[in-house]
C-alpha cells in the first residue's frame, strides 16, 4: 500500500527534473500548468493534486509509486521479487 510522503514526492520530482535538465518553467509549459503552481508545489506551499502527480509521472515515464516512495523503499521492493 502506498503511503504518500509529500517531502519524498517533492524530492523525487526535483531529482527527475535535475536528471532530465527540466526547469520549472519548462515543466509547467509542457504540462499546461501555471509556473507559479509548480513552484508552490515544489516548495511545499501548495498541495500537489493527484492529477498533477499523474501528469508528472507520465511526463518523466515513471510510475506514481516511483514518484511517491523513497529510493531505499523502491530498492527493497525490487528485491522482493527476484527475476
C-alpha positions in Angstrom: 0.0 0.0 0.0 1.3 3.5 -0.9 2.0 5.8 2.0 2.3 9.3 0.5 5.0 11.4 2.0 4.9 14.9 0.4 8.6 15.6 1.1 9.6 12.4 -0.7 7.3 13.2 -3.6 8.8 16.7 -3.9 12.4 15.4 -3.6 11.8 12.8 -6.3 10.2 15.3 -8.7 13.1 17.7 -8.2 15.6 14.9 -8.8 13.8 13.9 -12.0 13.9 17.5 -13.2 17.6 17.7 -12.4 18.4 14.4 -14.1 16.5 15.4 -17.2 17.5 19.1 -17.3 13.9 20.2 -17.0 13.3 23.6 -15.4 10.2 24.6 -13.6 9.0 26.9 -16.4 9.6 24.1 -19.0 7.7 21.5 -16.9 4.8 24.0 -16.3 4.7 24.8 -20.0 4.8 21.2 -21.1 2.1 20.2 -18.6 -0.1 23.3 -19.4 0.1 24.3 -15.8 1.0 27.7 -14.4 4.6 28.1 -13.4 3.6 29.6 -10.0 1.6 26.4 -9.3 4.7 24.2 -10.0 6.8 26.5 -7.8 4.4 26.4 -4.9 4.0 22.7 -5.1 7.8 22.1 -5.2 8.3 24.4 -2.3 5.6 22.7 -0.2 3.4 25.8 -0.1 0.6 24.2 -2.1 -0.6 20.6 -2.2 0.1 18.6 -5.3 -3.1 17.3 -6.8 -3.3 13.7 -7.9 -3.9 14.9 -11.4 -0.6 16.7 -11.4 1.2 13.8 -9.8 -0.2 11.6 -12.6 0.8 14.1 -15.3 4.4 14.4 -13.9 4.7 10.6 -13.7 3.7 10.3 -17.4 6.0 13.2 -18.4 9.0 11.5 -16.8 7.9 8.0 -17.8 7.9 6.7 -14.2 5.2 5.1 -12.1 3.3 7.0 -9.4 4.8 4.6 -6.9 8.3 5.6 -8.0 7.4 9.3 -7.6 5.9 8.8 -4.1 8.3 6.4 -2.4 11.9 6.7 -1.2 14.6 5.3 -3.3 15.5 2.8 -0.5 11.9 1.5 -0.4 12.0 1.1 -4.2 15.2 -1.0 -4.0 13.7 -3.1 -1.2 10.5 -3.7 -3.2 12.6 -4.6 -6.3 14.5 -7.2 -4.3 11.3 -8.9 -3.1 10.6 -10.4 -6.5 13.8 -11.7 -8.0 13.7 -12.4 -11.7 
